[in-house]
């Protein structure tokens, strides 16, 4: 089919606009740029890493890490190359898009025949759909008005219209969120010489389980990625040296890889899906993720393990890690952090199979946000094992039933008993250290050892709780609020250090 025939058959079903800002409104000017001219989609600082970057051919770069590729590691279709066998195995995008060797000879990697481009104002873009795991390439009409700075998008895709709820309209202006992806660190960013943006299209504000973007979430492990809703569009464009928009361009598989990485490898996620590709200055730490499998969000996200070992950002931008005072009293410097993906709506339900786990920690963190999933992390960053948690729960249960105060010495002995019992049952714990062996190493909390000593000054954890209010009387985000009549200095210091809330000295 000729380009003219393709153009005559192409009818826009949905149109929408984005308003650009004059580039001169931004104070930052890149060296060599034409300051004060043009329109900018984002602050020119967004594209600082793209400045004066010479774009290499897509196959010259590894599709997983952006290093120079080699012919030794490539897909038989020859459209994707890598720098190592590890990177080839790590790529979960190209296998979904691969056309096969024969088809790849006839069309580009995106699968759209360039001679069927509807017009010179149409460019290859990619949809990340809500109902499929495979990104879809489409023709997207893009027109920029140089006088007004208004950019108009047009598509003939019915799924856009259905997403916006206006399938009978030839023109509409759906609610959209326009996100610039060049500022986010990913393995692709260091070699990105152009702009890549994401349009969250249609009912992205419908934050129900039915509207989860299954395509985007499928590139991360279940429950590891912040929730994203509605249909998403990835598109690309060239930029001037001053950061102004220059012209649209066809999106590439590498652009889609970058867009996916911006979400899957984002530090706002509760856990890290691909630690070997994750980039964060603050680093990572090992943790144990505990999930309520009966929670509707965990079900919708496909979470199937109640307890799983994970890597998480050492510091999280939204969720703080709090000391678990009950375990500090046992000499275990464990912390708890909310692990529910951002974007979920809490149900407020706590199910029976999750109740006992949560009861151990609820006294430490008041009104734990989204309790259907949380992390347990150790002060030195050592890996807490599920066996440690199981032994701990058993020990606390038995101590309560026998009316015996739980203690560090008691749990040390119980751990040895627990190991022998598991071995007798055919589940040897070879290679799993004592939870107290994890205490050796550099602590990320300088006050943690002092807090252990202060808590262990009380004969039992219950004696400590006698100095604070009932477990249901909470201070938002910290430990239980101290009683007004509290005068014992050790308890005051403990509460202040654990909760970060200063107490009145009397």
C-alpha positions in Angstrom: 0.0 0.0 0.0 1.4 3.4 -0.9 1.7 6.2 1.6 -1.0 8.2 -0.2 -3.5 5.3 0.1 -2.6 4.8 3.7 -3.2 8.5 4.3 -6.6 8.4 2.6 -7.7 5.5 4.8 -6.5 7.0 8.1 -9.3 8.8 10.0 -8.6 10.2 13.5 -10.9 8.8 16.2 -9.5 10.7 19.1 -7.6 14.0 19.3 -6.1 15.7 22.3 -3.7 18.6 23.0 -0.7 19.5 25.2 0.3 23.1 25.8 4.0 23.8 25.7 5.7 26.7 27.6 8.0 29.3 26.1 11.6 28.1 26.6 12.6 31.6 27.8 10.5 31.2 31.0 13.2 28.8 32.3 16.2 30.5 33.7 18.6 27.6 33.0 20.4 27.9 29.6 22.5 25.0 28.3 25.8 25.9 26.8 25.6 26.5 23.0 21.8 26.6 23.1 19.6 29.1 21.4 18.2 30.7 24.6 14.9 32.4 24.4 13.7 30.6 21.3 11.1 27.9 20.9 8.7 26.0 23.1 9.6 23.5 25.8 7.8 20.4 27.0 9.8 20.4 30.2 12.4 22.4 32.0 15.6 22.3 29.8 17.5 20.9 32.8 15.5 17.7 32.1 17.7 17.1 29.0 21.1 18.0 30.5 22.3 14.5 29.9 21.3 14.6 26.3 23.3 17.7 25.4 25.7 17.3 22.5 25.1 13.5 22.6 25.7 11.7 19.3 23.0 9.1 18.8 24.3 5.6 17.9 22.4 3.0 15.9 20.0 1.1 18.1 21.7 -2.2 17.6 25.1 -0.8 18.6 24.0 -0.6 22.2 23.1 -3.3 24.6 19.3 -3.4 25.0 19.6 -4.0 28.7 22.4 -1.7 29.9 23.3 0.7 27.1 26.9 -0.5 26.9 28.3 -1.2 23.5 26.8 -4.4 22.1 28.5 -7.3 20.4 27.4 -9.7 17.6 28.1 -12.6 19.9 25.0 -11.9 22.0 22.0 -11.1 19.8 18.6 -12.4 19.0 18.4 -14.5 15.8 16.2 -11.7 14.4 19.3 -9.4 14.6 17.1 -6.5 15.9 18.4 -6.8 19.4 22.0 -7.1 20.6 23.6 -7.2 24.0 27.0 -6.9 25.7 26.8 -10.1 27.6 24.9 -13.3 28.2 23.6 -11.9 31.5 22.1 -8.8 29.8 20.5 -11.0 27.1 18.9 -13.1 29.7 17.8 -10.1 31.7 15.9 -8.5 28.7 12.2 -9.1 29.2 11.1 -6.6 26.5 12.4 -7.7 23.1 11.2 -11.3 23.4 7.7 -10.0 23.6 8.1 -7.8 20.5 10.3 -10.1 18.4 9.0 -10.6 14.9 11.2 -13.5 14.0 14.1 -13.5 11.6 12.1 -13.5 8.3 9.7 -10.7 9.3 12.5 -8.6 10.7 14.1 -8.5 7.2 11.0 -6.7 5.8 10.0 -4.3 8.5 11.7 -2.4 11.4 11.8 -3.7 14.9 8.5 -2.0 15.7 6.7 -4.0 13.0 5.1 -1.0 11.1 6.0 -0.7 7.4 7.4 2.8 7.0 5.9 3.1 3.5 2.5 2.9 5.1 3.0 6.0 7.2 -0.3 7.9 6.9 1.4 11.2 6.5 4.6 13.2 7.2 2.9 14.2 10.5 2.6 10.6 11.7 5.1 8.9 13.9 5.6 5.6 15.5 4.5 5.5 19.2 3.8 2.7 21.6 0.9 1.9 23.8 1.3 0.2 27.1 -2.2 -1.3 27.4 -4.3 -2.2 30.4 -5.5 -5.5 29.1 -2.4 -7.0 27.5 1.2 -7.8 28.4 2.7 -6.8 25.1 3.3 -3.1 24.1 1.6 -2.2 20.8 3.1 0.1 18.1 0.8 2.6 16.5 0.8 5.5 14.2 0.3 8.7 16.2 -0.5 12.0 14.5 1.5 14.8 16.0 1.3 18.5 14.9 3.1 21.4 16.6 1.8 25.0 16.2 5.0 27.1 16.3 3.0 30.3 17.0 0.9 29.1 20.0 3.0 26.2 21.4 0.1 23.9 21.2 0.8 20.3 20.3 -2.1 18.2 18.9 -2.1 14.4 19.0 -4.4 12.2 16.9 -5.0 8.5 16.8 -7.3 6.1 15.0 -7.1 3.5 17.7 -10.5 2.4 19.1 -8.9 1.4 22.4 -8.2 5.1 23.0 -11.8 6.0 22.4 -13.0 3.2 24.6 -10.5 4.2 27.3 -11.9 7.7 27.2 -15.5 6.5 27.2 -16.2 8.4 24.0 -16.1 5.7 21.3 -18.7 7.6 19.1 -16.8 10.9 19.1 -14.5 11.8 16.2 -12.8 14.4 18.5 -12.3 14.6 22.2 -9.9 16.0 24.8 -9.4 13.3 27.4 -7.8 13.9 30.7 -4.1 13.2 30.3 -0.9 13.5 32.4 2.2 14.3 30.5 5.4 13.0 32.1 9.0 13.7 30.9 11.2 10.7 31.4 14.6 12.1 30.6 15.3 13.2 34.2 15.0 9.7 35.6 18.1 7.5 36.0 17.9 4.2 34.2 20.5 2.1 32.4 19.3 3.6 29.1 19.5 7.3 30.2 23.3 7.6 29.8 23.0 7.1 26.0 19.7 8.9 25.5 20.3 11.8 23.1 16.6 12.8 22.6 13.4 13.3 24.5 11.1 10.4 25.7 7.7 11.2 27.2 4.8 9.3 28.6 1.1 10.2 28.2 -1.1 8.7 30.8 -4.3 8.6 28.9 -8.0 8.4 29.7 -9.2 7.3 33.1 -5.8 7.3 34.8 -7.6 8.7 37.9 -9.7 5.5 38.1 -7.5 3.8 40.7 -9.4 0.6 41.0 -8.0 -2.9 40.5 -9.9 -3.3 37.2 -8.0 -0.3 35.7 -4.4 -1.5 36.6 -2.0 -1.2 33.7 -1.2 -4.9 33.3 1.4 -4.3 30.6 3.6 -1.9 32.7 3.2 -3.9 35.9 4.1 -7.2 34.2 7.7 -6.0 33.7 8.2 -6.1 37.5 7.7 -8.8 40.0 4.1 -9.0 41.5 3.7 -6.4 44.2 7.1 -4.9 43.6 6.0 -2.0 41.4 4.0 1.1 42.2 0.5 0.8 40.7 -0.2 2.5 37.4 -3.6 2.9 35.9 -5.1 3.4 32.5 -3.7 3.3 29.0 -0.1 4.8 28.6 1.6 6.1 25.4 5.3 6.3 24.9 6.5 8.8 22.3 9.8 10.4 21.3 11.1 13.7 19.9 14.3 15.6 19.1 15.3 18.6 21.1 17.4 21.7 20.4 20.5 22.4 22.3 18.6 24.8 24.6 16.1 22.2 25.5 13.3 23.4 23.2 11.1 20.9 21.4 12.4 20.4 17.8 10.4 17.7 16.1 8.7 14.4 16.8 10.5 11.1 15.9 9.6 7.5 15.7 9.8 5.7 19.1 12.3 2.9 19.3 12.4 -0.3 21.4 15.2 1.4 23.5 12.8 4.3 24.2 10.2 1.8 25.5 12.8 0.1 27.5 13.7 3.4 29.1 10.0 4.2 29.8 9.4 0.8 31.4 12.6 1.1 33.5 11.5 4.6 34.7 8.6 2.8 36.4 10.0 -0.7 37.2 13.4 0.5 38.5 12.0 3.5 40.3 13.0 4.2 43.9 9.4 4.9 44.9 8.6 1.2 44.4 8.3 -1.0 47.5 10.9 -3.5 46.3 13.4 -3.8 43.5 12.5 -6.2 40.6 15.9 -6.2 38.9 18.7 -5.4 41.5 21.5 -5.9 38.9 20.0 -3.1 36.8 18.8 -0.8 39.6 20.5 2.7 39.9 20.3 4.6 43.2 22.9 6.6 45.0 21.6 5.5 48.4 22.0 1.9 47.6 20.0 -1.2 48.5 19.3 -3.3 51.5 18.0 -6.8 52.0 14.6 -7.3 53.6 11.8 -9.8 54.2 8.5 -8.9 52.6 5.4 -10.1 54.4 2.1 -10.1 52.4 -1.6 -10.6 53.2 -2.6 -12.9 50.4 -6.3 -12.4 51.1 -6.1 -8.6 50.4 -7.8 -7.7 47.2 -4.8 -5.6 46.0 -2.3 -8.3 46.6 -4.6 -10.7 44.7 -5.0 -8.2 41.8 -1.2 -7.7 41.6 -0.6 -11.4 41.4 1.2 -11.7 44.8 1.4 -15.4 45.7 4.0 -15.6 48.5 3.1 -14.7 52.0 6.8 -14.2 52.9 9.6 -13.4 50.3 13.2 -12.2 50.4 13.6 -8.9 48.5 16.0 -6.1 47.9 14.7 -2.6 48.7 16.0 1.0 48.5 18.0 1.7 51.7 16.0 4.9 52.1 12.5 5.3 50.7 11.1 8.7 49.7 7.6 8.1 51.2 8.0 5.3 53.8 10.1 5.4 56.9 11.6 2.4 58.6 10.7 2.2 62.3 12.4 0.1 65.0 10.3 -2.8 66.3 10.6 -2.3 70.0 9.4 -5.7 71.0 12.3 -7.3 69.1 14.8 -4.7 70.3 14.0 -6.0 73.7 15.0 -9.5 72.5 18.3 -8.0 71.2 17.2 -8.1 67.6 17.5 -4.8 65.8 14.7 -5.2 63.3 12.8 -2.4 61.5 9.5 -2.3 59.8 8.5 -0.4 56.7 5.3 -0.3 54.7 5.6 -2.3 51.5 2.3 -1.8 49.7 2.8 -0.3 46.2 2.0 3.4 46.0 -1.3 4.0 44.2 -3.4 1.3 46.0 -6.4 2.2 48.0 -6.3 0.6 51.5 -9.2 -1.8 52.3 -8.9 -1.4 56.1 -9.3 -5.2 56.4 -6.9 -7.5 58.3 -7.4 -11.2 57.5 -6.9 -14.0 59.9 -3.9 -15.5 58.3 -2.1 -12.2 58.4 -3.3 -11.2 61.9 -0.7 -12.9 64.0 2.1 -11.6 62.0 0.8 -8.1 62.2 0.1 -8.3 65.9 3.9 -8.6 66.7 4.6 -5.3 65.1 1.5 -3.2 65.5 2.6 -2.0 68.9 5.6 -0.3 67.4 4.2 1.4 64.3 1.0 3.3 64.9 -1.7 3.0 62.3 0.6 1.1 59.9 -0.3 2.4 56.5 -1.6 -0.3 54.2 -0.8 -3.3 56.6 -1.5 -5.8 53.8 2.3 -5.8 53.0 5.3 -4.7 55.0 9.1 -5.2 55.0 11.2 -6.4 57.9 14.8 -5.2 57.6 17.9 -5.7 59.9 20.1 -2.9 61.1 23.2 -4.1 59.3 21.4 -4.9 56.1 21.7 -8.7 56.6 19.1 -11.0 55.3 16.3 -11.9 57.6 15.1 -15.4 56.7 11.5 -16.7 56.8 12.8 -19.3 59.3 13.8 -16.5 61.7 10.3 -15.1 61.5 8.6 -18.5 62.0 10.8 -19.3 65.0 10.1 -15.8 66.5 6.4 -16.2 66.2 6.5 -19.7 67.7 8.6 -18.5 70.6 6.4 -15.5 71.4 3.3 -17.6 71.2 4.7 -20.2 73.6 6.0 -17.5 76.0 2.6 -15.9 76.1 0.8 -19.3 76.7 3.2 -20.2 79.5 3.1 -16.7 81.0 6.9 -16.5 80.7 8.5 -13.2 79.9 10.2 -13.3 76.5 13.9 -12.6 76.6 17.0 -12.6 74.5 18.5 -15.6 76.3 15.2 -17.4 75.9 15.0 -16.8 72.2 18.6 -17.8 71.6 17.9 -21.1 73.2 14.6 -21.5 71.4 16.4 -20.9 68.0 18.6 -23.9 68.6 15.6 -26.0 69.5 13.7 -24.8 66.4 16.6 -25.8 64.2 16.7 -29.3 65.6 13.0 -29.6 65.3 13.0 -28.6 61.6 15.8 -31.0 60.9 13.9 -33.9 62.5 10.9 -32.9 60.3 13.1 -33.2 57.2 13.6 -29.4 56.8 17.3 -28.8 57.8 18.2 -25.2 58.1 21.8 -25.7 56.8 23.4 -22.4 55.8 20.8 -20.3 57.7 22.6 -18.4 60.5 21.2 -17.5 63.9 19.2 -14.3 63.8 21.7 -13.0 66.4 24.6 -13.6 63.9 22.9 -11.0 61.7 23.7 -8.4 64.4 27.4 -8.4 63.4 28.2 -5.7 60.9 28.0 -2.0 60.4 24.7 -0.6 61.7 22.8 2.0 59.6 21.3 3.3 62.8 23.9 4.7 65.3 21.4 4.7 68.2 20.3 1.1 67.8 22.7 -0.5 70.3 21.8 2.1 72.9 18.1 1.4 72.4 18.6 -2.3 72.9 20.3 -1.7 76.2 17.6 0.8 77.3 14.8 -1.7 76.5 16.6 -4.6 78.1 16.8 -2.6 81.3 13.2 -3.7 81.8 12.7 -7.3 83.0 10.1 -7.8 80.3 8.6 -6.1 77.4 5.3 -6.0 79.2 7.1 -4.0 82.0 8.1 -1.5 79.4 4.6 -1.2 78.0 3.4 -0.4 81.5 5.1 2.9 81.1 3.2 3.8 77.9 -0.4 4.1 77.0 -2.6 1.2 75.8 -1.6 -0.3 72.4 -4.6 1.3 70.7 -3.7 4.9 71.8 -1.2 5.8 69.0 0.8 8.7 67.9 0.7 9.1 64.1 3.7 7.4 62.6 5.6 6.5 65.7 5.6 4.6 69.0 2.7 4.6 71.5 2.3 7.9 73.2 3.9 8.2 76.7 1.6 8.7 79.6 1.3 12.3 80.9 2.4 11.2 84.4 5.4 9.3 83.1 8.5 10.3 85.1 10.9 7.4 84.5 13.8 8.8 82.5 14.7 5.5 80.7 11.2 5.1 79.3 11.1 8.7 78.2 14.4 8.4 76.4 13.3 5.2 74.7 10.1 6.6 73.4 11.8 9.8 72.2 14.5 7.9 70.3 12.2 5.2 68.8 9.4 7.6 67.7 11.3 10.8 67.1 8.7 12.6 69.2 10.2 14.7 72.1 8.8 13.9 75.5 8.3 16.4 78.3 11.0 16.1 80.9 9.7 16.4 84.5 
